[in-house]
């Protein structure tokens, strides 16, 4: 299981035909945004700072079309590099209007495991191409990074408890029809502060690290930014918690923040 995929597994779900992420306009972020997270690992009741990840947004162009570049960089805590060193980078170039990807790349460096990959999307032809093969996709197919930003633009105001929001994403040579479930609104306190949040739950596929089922929870800010501020999930051994710890150049005031936490 790859380091950044702990966050991207937000989108490793099972199929539905309910509300979806197609035909959305960007109302949630601007170019220049940067969101930083700390990843904590718990195995004996004590959360250890295992690493950090930064998500950034930049304006660009792709084949003369206005575009965004979404970049996620994950690093293990330098204190533990001698045990297991992680330096991961995921990047998605998307159409600025539809937020659908043109190109997805990832560079994975985790211990002795190294992998580089590029996927080129043709949304009209409904294909995803790697160096080895061309794969069939479906209408409105995301990669795991662009899916996160698309989900931030969903209008959650008219949802009922347990409503499902569907999407399709392509990863590791497979197309996944997917969904995440709306679990209402609440107030939580993270490492950063006390927030009004929207609570979401993906239905995870069973894998090497995850047990499967609706055991992961994601909380996003209950404001126009829809920034994930906490992710929690049990894993095969222990559990993982991811907390937002810093932000820059967000599109709207963080009106969901009730108060800061004094660290």
C-alpha positions as CSV (number, residue, x, y, z in Angstrom):
1,X,0.0,0.0,0.0
2,X,1.5,3.3,-1.1
3,X,1.9,6.2,1.4
4,X,-0.2,8.8,-0.4
5,X,-2.8,6.2,-1.2
6,X,-3.9,6.3,2.4
7,X,-5.5,9.6,1.5
8,X,-6.5,8.7,-2.0
9,X,-8.3,5.6,-0.8
10,X,-11.0,8.1,0.0
11,X,-12.1,7.1,-3.5
12,X,-11.7,3.3,-3.5
13,X,-15.4,2.3,-3.3
14,X,-18.0,0.2,-4.9
15,X,-20.6,1.1,-7.6
16,X,-23.8,3.1,-7.3
17,X,-26.2,4.9,-9.6
18,X,-27.0,7.8,-7.3
19,X,-25.8,11.5,-7.5
20,X,-22.5,11.9,-9.2
21,X,-19.5,14.3,-9.8
22,X,-20.0,14.9,-13.6
23,X,-20.7,18.3,-15.0
24,X,-19.4,20.3,-12.0
25,X,-17.9,23.8,-12.2
26,X,-15.0,24.8,-10.0
27,X,-16.4,26.9,-7.1
28,X,-14.1,25.6,-4.3
29,X,-10.5,26.5,-5.0
30,X,-8.1,28.9,-6.8
31,X,-4.7,28.5,-8.3
32,X,-2.1,29.0,-5.6
33,X,-3.9,27.0,-3.0
34,X,-1.7,24.8,-0.7
35,X,-3.1,22.4,1.9
36,X,-0.8,20.6,4.3
37,X,-1.5,17.4,6.3
38,X,0.2,15.4,9.0
39,X,-0.2,11.6,8.9
40,X,-0.4,9.8,12.2
41,X,0.0,6.0,12.8
42,X,-1.5,4.4,15.9
43,X,-0.7,0.8,16.9
44,X,-0.7,0.7,20.7
45,X,-3.0,3.6,21.6
46,X,-0.4,6.3,20.8
47,X,-0.5,8.3,17.6
48,X,3.0,8.7,16.1
49,X,3.8,11.4,13.5
50,X,4.6,9.2,10.5
51,X,4.8,11.7,7.8
52,X,3.3,14.7,5.9
53,X,1.8,15.5,2.6
54,X,1.1,18.7,0.7
55,X,-1.6,19.3,-1.9
56,X,-1.1,22.3,-4.3
57,X,-3.0,23.8,-7.2
58,X,-1.4,25.7,-10.1
59,X,-2.8,27.2,-13.3
60,X,-1.4,25.8,-16.6
61,X,-2.4,24.9,-20.1
62,X,-2.7,21.6,-21.9
63,X,-2.9,21.5,-25.7
64,X,-3.9,25.1,-25.7
65,X,-6.7,24.5,-23.1
66,X,-6.8,26.2,-19.8
67,X,-6.0,23.7,-17.1
68,X,-5.0,23.1,-13.5
69,X,-2.1,21.0,-12.2
70,X,-2.9,19.3,-8.9
71,X,0.2,18.0,-7.1
72,X,0.4,15.8,-4.0
73,X,3.8,15.2,-2.4
74,X,4.1,12.7,0.5
75,X,7.2,12.2,2.8
76,X,7.8,10.0,5.7
77,X,9.0,11.6,9.0
78,X,12.7,12.0,8.7
79,X,13.1,10.4,12.1
80,X,11.9,7.1,10.7
81,X,13.6,7.2,7.3
82,X,16.1,4.7,8.5
83,X,13.2,2.2,9.0
84,X,11.2,3.0,5.9
85,X,11.8,6.1,3.7
86,X,9.0,7.5,1.6
87,X,9.1,10.1,-1.1
88,X,6.0,10.0,-3.2
89,X,4.6,12.4,-5.8
90,X,1.2,12.3,-7.6
91,X,0.2,14.8,-10.2
92,X,-2.9,15.4,-12.3
93,X,-3.4,17.9,-15.1
94,X,-7.1,18.6,-15.6
95,X,-9.4,20.7,-17.7
96,X,-10.1,24.0,-15.9
97,X,-13.8,23.9,-16.8
98,X,-14.7,20.2,-16.3
99,X,-12.0,19.2,-13.8
100,X,-11.6,16.0,-15.8
101,X,-8.0,14.8,-16.2
102,X,-5.9,15.0,-19.3
103,X,-2.8,13.4,-17.7
104,X,-1.9,11.6,-14.4
105,X,1.6,10.8,-13.2
106,X,2.9,9.3,-10.1
107,X,6.4,8.6,-8.8
108,X,6.5,6.2,-5.9
109,X,9.6,5.7,-3.8
110,X,8.9,3.7,-0.7
111,X,11.8,1.7,0.9
112,X,13.1,-0.6,-1.9
113,X,9.9,-0.1,-4.0
114,X,10.1,2.3,-6.9
115,X,7.6,3.0,-9.6
116,X,6.9,5.7,-12.2
117,X,3.7,5.8,-14.2
118,X,2.0,8.1,-16.7
119,X,-1.6,7.8,-17.8
120,X,-3.1,9.9,-20.6
121,X,-6.9,10.3,-20.7
122,X,-9.1,10.8,-23.7
123,X,-12.4,11.8,-22.3
124,X,-14.2,11.9,-25.7
125,X,-12.9,8.4,-26.7
126,X,-13.3,7.2,-23.2
127,X,-9.8,5.7,-22.9
128,X,-6.8,5.8,-20.5
129,X,-3.4,5.1,-22.1
130,X,-0.2,3.9,-20.5
131,X,3.1,3.1,-22.2
132,X,2.0,-0.5,-22.4
133,X,-1.7,-0.5,-23.3
134,X,-4.9,1.5,-24.0
135,X,-7.8,0.8,-21.5
136,X,-11.5,1.6,-21.9
137,X,-12.9,4.0,-19.4
138,X,-16.4,5.5,-19.1
139,X,-18.1,8.9,-19.3
140,X,-16.5,11.3,-16.8
141,X,-13.5,9.3,-15.5
142,X,-11.2,10.8,-12.9
143,X,-7.8,9.8,-11.5
144,X,-7.4,9.6,-7.7
145,X,-6.1,13.2,-7.4
146,X,-8.6,14.9,-9.7
147,X,-11.4,13.0,-7.9
148,X,-10.5,14.7,-4.6
149,X,-10.8,18.2,-6.1
150,X,-14.0,17.4,-8.0
151,X,-15.6,16.2,-4.8
152,X,-14.8,19.5,-3.2
153,X,-17.1,21.1,-5.7
154,X,-20.1,19.0,-5.0
155,X,-23.1,20.8,-3.4
156,X,-23.9,18.9,-0.2
157,X,-26.7,21.2,0.9
158,X,-29.6,19.1,-0.5
159,X,-28.4,15.6,0.6
160,X,-30.2,13.4,3.0
161,X,-28.5,11.1,5.5
162,X,-26.8,8.1,3.7
163,X,-27.2,9.6,0.2
164,X,-24.4,8.3,-2.1
165,X,-22.3,10.4,-4.4
166,X,-20.9,8.4,-7.3
167,X,-17.8,8.8,-9.5
168,X,-15.6,6.7,-11.8
169,X,-11.8,6.7,-11.5
170,X,-9.0,4.9,-13.2
171,X,-6.0,3.4,-11.3
172,X,-3.6,0.5,-11.7
173,X,-5.1,-0.5,-15.1
174,X,-8.6,-0.7,-13.7
175,X,-11.7,1.4,-13.9
176,X,-13.5,1.7,-10.5
177,X,-17.2,2.8,-10.4
178,X,-17.3,4.3,-6.9
179,X,-19.2,6.2,-4.3
180,X,-19.0,7.9,-0.9
181,X,-21.8,8.3,1.6
182,X,-23.1,11.5,3.2
183,X,-23.3,11.1,7.0
184,X,-24.5,14.5,8.0
185,X,-23.0,17.5,9.7
186,X,-21.2,17.8,13.1
187,X,-18.5,19.6,15.0
188,X,-15.0,18.1,15.5
189,X,-11.7,19.2,17.0
190,X,-8.5,18.4,15.0
191,X,-4.9,19.2,15.6
192,X,-5.6,22.5,13.9
193,X,-8.8,23.6,15.5
194,X,-12.5,23.2,16.1
195,X,-14.6,22.9,12.9
196,X,-18.1,22.7,11.6
197,X,-17.8,19.8,9.2
198,X,-19.5,17.5,6.7
199,X,-19.1,13.9,7.5
200,X,-18.5,11.4,4.6
201,X,-17.7,7.6,4.5
202,X,-16.3,5.6,1.6
203,X,-17.0,1.9,1.2
204,X,-13.5,0.5,1.0
205,X,-12.5,-2.5,-1.1
206,X,-10.6,-5.1,0.9
207,X,-6.9,-4.9,0.2
208,X,-3.4,-5.5,1.7
209,X,-3.9,-2.8,4.3
210,X,-7.6,-2.2,4.5
211,X,-10.2,-4.7,5.9
212,X,-12.9,-3.4,3.6
213,X,-16.4,-2.1,4.6
214,X,-17.5,1.4,5.7
215,X,-14.7,1.9,8.2
216,X,-13.0,5.1,6.9
217,X,-14.4,8.5,7.8
218,X,-13.6,11.8,6.1
219,X,-14.6,15.2,7.5
220,X,-14.6,18.3,5.2
221,X,-15.1,21.9,6.1
222,X,-18.8,22.9,6.1
223,X,-18.1,26.0,4.1
224,X,-17.5,26.8,0.4
225,X,-14.0,25.4,0.4
226,X,-14.9,21.8,1.4
227,X,-11.4,21.1,2.5
228,X,-10.8,17.7,4.1
229,X,-9.6,18.4,7.7
230,X,-9.5,14.9,9.0
231,X,-9.4,11.3,7.7
232,X,-9.5,8.3,10.0
233,X,-9.4,4.6,9.2
234,X,-8.5,1.3,10.8
235,X,-5.9,-0.7,9.0
236,X,-4.9,-4.4,9.3
237,X,-2.5,-3.5,12.1
238,X,-3.4,-0.3,14.0
239,X,-5.1,2.8,12.5
240,X,-4.3,5.9,10.6
241,X,-5.3,9.5,11.2
242,X,-4.7,12.4,8.8
243,X,-5.1,16.0,10.0
244,X,-5.0,19.2,8.0
245,X,-2.3,21.4,9.8
246,X,-1.9,24.4,7.5
247,X,-3.4,26.1,4.4
248,X,-2.5,28.9,2.1
249,X,-4.4,30.9,-0.6
250,X,-7.8,29.3,-0.2
251,X,-10.6,30.7,-2.2
252,X,-13.0,31.7,0.6
253,X,-12.6,32.5,4.3
254,X,-12.4,29.4,6.5
255,X,-15.8,30.2,8.0
256,X,-16.2,26.6,9.3
257,X,-13.4,27.2,11.8
258,X,-14.9,27.8,15.2
259,X,-11.6,28.3,17.1
260,X,-7.9,27.4,16.8
261,X,-6.3,24.8,19.0
262,X,-3.5,26.0,21.2
263,X,-0.6,23.6,20.6
